């Protein structure tokens, strides 16, 4: 189980970048580089709402359950969704093996 890291450009922004880390023990971290913002969520609290050109990615902070959201282009959101699904599958497999 390895933490997966991706860099994405936020949709509709002036080239703002999100560094996203998916931890296979059930957490996702988002760092918005240009604004020094940090968000995190449990993977089961993560949601994707797709529109024609972009996808809204929503989560809730782990410590205070405050809502946050970022917008990615659809291709990047699909990649993130695949990474999250793989992390969930890896975690479930590990729990079965224990």
C-alpha positions as CSV (number, residue, x, y, z in Angstrom):
1,X,0.0,0.0,0.0
2,X,1.6,3.2,-1.3
3,X,0.4,6.7,-1.0
4,X,-0.4,8.0,-4.5
5,X,0.4,11.6,-5.5
6,X,-0.9,13.6,-8.4
7,X,-0.7,17.2,-9.5
8,X,-3.7,18.7,-11.2
9,X,-4.6,22.2,-12.6
10,X,-7.9,23.4,-11.1
11,X,-10.6,23.9,-13.7
12,X,-11.5,27.5,-14.5
13,X,-8.6,29.0,-12.5
14,X,-5.7,31.1,-13.4
15,X,-3.4,28.0,-13.4
16,X,-3.9,27.2,-9.8
17,X,-2.5,23.8,-8.9
18,X,-3.7,21.1,-6.6
19,X,-1.4,18.5,-5.2
20,X,-3.5,15.5,-4.2
21,X,-2.3,12.6,-2.1
22,X,-4.4,9.5,-1.7
23,X,-3.5,7.4,1.3
24,X,-4.7,3.8,1.0
25,X,-5.8,3.7,4.7
26,X,-8.7,5.9,3.7
27,X,-7.7,9.5,3.6
28,X,-7.2,12.1,0.8
29,X,-5.1,15.3,1.2
30,X,-5.3,18.4,-1.1
31,X,-2.8,21.2,-1.2
32,X,-3.6,24.3,-3.3
33,X,-0.1,25.4,-4.0
34,X,-0.7,29.1,-4.9
35,X,-2.9,29.9,-1.9
36,X,-1.3,27.6,0.7
37,X,-4.7,26.0,1.3
38,X,-4.8,22.5,2.8
39,X,-7.9,20.2,2.8
40,X,-8.3,16.6,3.8
41,X,-11.2,14.1,3.9
42,X,-11.8,10.4,4.5
43,X,-12.3,8.6,1.2
44,X,-15.9,7.6,2.1
45,X,-16.7,11.3,2.5
46,X,-15.5,12.2,-1.0
47,X,-18.0,12.9,-3.8
48,X,-17.8,13.7,-7.5
49,X,-20.4,15.8,-9.3
50,X,-19.8,15.8,-13.0
51,X,-21.0,18.5,-15.5
52,X,-20.3,18.9,-19.2
53,X,-16.7,20.3,-18.9
54,X,-15.7,19.9,-15.2
55,X,-16.3,17.9,-12.1
56,X,-16.9,19.2,-8.6
57,X,-14.9,17.2,-6.0
58,X,-16.3,17.6,-2.5
59,X,-15.1,16.5,0.9
60,X,-15.3,17.2,4.6
61,X,-12.3,18.1,6.8
62,X,-11.4,15.1,9.0
63,X,-11.0,17.2,12.2
64,X,-13.9,19.7,12.1
65,X,-16.1,18.2,9.3
66,X,-16.1,21.5,7.5
67,X,-17.1,21.2,3.8
68,X,-14.6,22.0,1.0
69,X,-14.7,21.6,-2.8
70,X,-12.4,21.9,-5.8
71,X,-13.2,21.8,-9.5
72,X,-11.2,19.6,-11.8
73,X,-11.5,19.0,-15.5
74,X,-13.4,15.8,-16.2
75,X,-10.3,13.8,-17.3
76,X,-8.4,14.6,-14.1
77,X,-11.5,13.9,-12.0
78,X,-11.8,10.5,-13.7
79,X,-8.2,9.7,-12.9
80,X,-8.6,10.8,-9.3
81,X,-11.8,8.6,-9.0
82,X,-9.9,5.6,-10.4
83,X,-7.0,6.2,-7.9
84,X,-9.5,6.4,-5.0
85,X,-11.3,3.2,-6.1
86,X,-8.0,1.4,-6.3
87,X,-7.0,2.7,-2.8
88,X,-10.3,1.4,-1.4
89,X,-9.8,-1.9,-3.1
90,X,-6.3,-2.3,-1.7
91,X,-7.4,-1.4,1.8
92,X,-10.3,-3.9,1.7
93,X,-7.9,-6.6,0.4
94,X,-5.5,-5.8,3.3
95,X,-8.2,-6.1,5.9
96,X,-9.4,-9.4,4.5
97,X,-5.8,-10.7,4.6
98,X,-5.4,-9.8,8.3
